Amino acid sequence: MTLGETSAFIRAYEKPTFFGEQAMRKILNSDKIESQALKAIQNYHAEVVTEAENAIAANEWVIIGMKQNPVVKSARNHLKGLNISFHYIEHGSYFSMWKPRLAIKLWSGWPTFPQVFHKGVLIGGYSDLKKYRSPVPISLD
């Protein structure tokens, strides 16, 4: 990748900022949440979130998905086609386990599956994975 291509890649994946902070969608400030409600939020399928955090910390590539979703399958096949090993976490299908998947969505802020992570960073979904160019060389097995 040339210097110009690298700069264009970095600009394409830069996060917008406001007053020096990374811009995210708005979320309710915790000081505006009653303590019992805050506890319920913190404990909502916390084991599923912990599983994701641990997998992301331990693996270069992680895909979080669900059964029956063709876009999840496409993301997995994309990495397989590049001979990139990855850790896959699957929670339910269209007919089950929507609440644990909701906990993942609330935690990451990403609204759909798959959720693809590289070196601890959320890339996005399958369409984002296809466009993704790592700023560092990708390890191929």
C-alpha positions as CSV (number, residue, x, y, z in Angstrom):
1,M,0.0,0.0,0.0
2,T,1.4,3.4,-1.0
3,L,1.6,6.3,1.4
4,G,-1.3,8.0,-0.5
5,E,-3.4,4.8,-0.3
6,T,-2.6,4.5,3.4
7,S,-3.6,8.0,4.1
8,A,-6.9,7.5,2.2
9,F,-7.6,4.3,4.1
10,I,-7.0,6.1,7.5
11,R,-9.2,9.0,6.5
12,A,-11.9,6.5,5.5
13,Y,-11.9,4.9,8.9
14,E,-11.2,7.9,11.1
15,K,-13.8,8.4,13.8
16,P,-15.4,11.9,13.8
17,T,-14.7,13.9,16.9
18,F,-16.5,16.6,18.9
19,F,-14.4,18.7,21.2
20,G,-11.6,16.1,21.2
21,E,-13.8,13.2,22.0
22,Q,-14.8,10.4,19.7
23,A,-18.3,10.8,18.4
24,M,-20.7,8.0,19.2
25,R,-24.4,7.8,19.1
26,K,-26.1,9.4,22.1
27,I,-26.7,7.3,25.1
28,L,-28.3,8.2,28.3
29,N,-25.8,9.4,30.9
30,S,-25.6,7.0,33.9
31,D,-26.3,9.8,36.3
32,K,-29.7,10.1,34.7
33,I,-30.5,6.4,35.5
34,E,-31.9,5.3,38.8
35,S,-29.6,2.9,40.7
36,Q,-31.8,-0.2,40.4
37,A,-32.2,0.4,36.7
38,L,-28.5,0.9,36.3
39,K,-27.8,-2.4,38.0
40,A,-30.3,-4.1,35.7
41,I,-28.5,-2.6,32.7
42,Q,-25.1,-3.7,33.9
43,N,-26.3,-7.2,34.5
44,Y,-28.3,-7.7,31.4
45,H,-26.8,-10.9,29.9
46,A,-23.4,-9.8,31.3
47,E,-22.0,-13.3,30.7
48,V,-22.6,-13.0,26.9
49,V,-20.8,-9.6,26.9
50,T,-17.9,-11.1,29.0
51,E,-17.7,-14.0,26.5
52,A,-17.3,-11.5,23.6
53,E,-14.8,-9.4,25.5
54,N,-12.7,-12.4,26.4
55,A,-12.8,-13.8,22.8
56,I,-11.9,-10.4,21.3
57,A,-8.9,-10.0,23.8
58,A,-7.6,-13.6,23.0
59,N,-8.1,-13.7,19.2
60,E,-6.9,-11.6,16.3
61,W,-10.2,-12.1,14.4
62,V,-13.7,-12.6,16.0
63,I,-17.0,-12.9,14.3
64,I,-20.2,-12.8,16.4
65,G,-23.3,-14.0,14.7
66,M,-26.3,-16.3,14.7
67,K,-27.7,-19.4,12.9
68,Q,-29.6,-19.0,9.7
69,N,-28.3,-15.5,8.9
70,P,-26.8,-15.6,5.4
71,V,-24.8,-12.4,5.9
72,V,-23.1,-14.0,8.9
73,K,-22.3,-17.1,6.8
74,S,-20.9,-14.7,4.1
75,A,-18.6,-13.0,6.6
76,R,-17.3,-16.4,7.8
77,N,-16.7,-17.6,4.2
78,H,-15.0,-14.4,3.3
79,L,-12.3,-14.9,6.0
80,K,-12.1,-18.6,5.3
81,G,-11.5,-17.8,1.6
82,L,-8.6,-15.6,2.6
83,N,-7.2,-18.4,4.8
84,I,-7.7,-16.2,7.9
85,S,-8.5,-18.1,11.1
86,F,-11.0,-16.6,13.4
87,H,-13.0,-17.3,16.5
88,Y,-16.7,-17.5,15.9
89,I,-19.4,-16.9,18.6
90,E,-22.9,-17.9,17.8
91,H,-26.0,-17.0,19.8
92,G,-29.3,-18.5,18.7
93,S,-31.2,-18.0,15.5
94,Y,-34.1,-15.9,14.2
95,F,-36.2,-18.1,16.5
96,S,-34.2,-18.1,19.7
97,M,-31.8,-16.1,22.0
98,W,-32.7,-12.6,20.8
99,K,-32.1,-11.2,24.3
100,P,-28.5,-12.3,24.5
101,R,-27.9,-11.0,21.0
102,L,-29.5,-7.7,22.1
103,A,-27.0,-7.5,24.9
104,I,-24.1,-7.7,22.4
105,K,-25.7,-5.0,20.2
106,L,-26.2,-2.7,23.2
107,W,-22.6,-3.3,24.3
108,S,-21.0,-2.7,20.9
109,G,-23.3,-0.2,19.6
110,W,-23.5,-2.1,16.3
111,P,-27.2,-2.8,15.3
112,T,-26.8,-6.0,13.2
113,F,-25.0,-9.3,12.8
114,P,-22.4,-10.3,12.0
115,Q,-20.2,-8.2,14.2
116,V,-16.6,-8.5,13.0
117,F,-13.6,-7.6,15.2
118,H,-9.9,-7.4,14.2
119,K,-7.3,-6.9,16.8
120,G,-9.9,-5.8,19.3
121,V,-11.5,-3.2,17.0
122,L,-15.0,-3.4,15.7
123,I,-14.8,-3.3,11.9
124,G,-18.6,-3.5,11.4
125,G,-20.5,-6.1,9.4
126,Y,-19.9,-8.1,6.3
127,S,-20.0,-5.2,3.9
128,D,-17.5,-3.4,6.1
129,L,-15.3,-6.5,6.2
130,K,-15.2,-6.7,2.4
131,K,-13.9,-3.1,2.2
132,Y,-11.6,-3.3,5.2
133,R,-7.9,-2.8,4.7
134,S,-5.9,-3.2,7.9
135,P,-3.4,-0.5,8.6
136,V,-1.0,-3.3,9.6
137,P,-0.4,-6.5,7.6
138,I,-3.1,-9.1,8.2
139,S,-1.7,-12.4,9.5
140,L,-2.5,-15.3,7.1
141,D,-2.3,-18.9,8.4
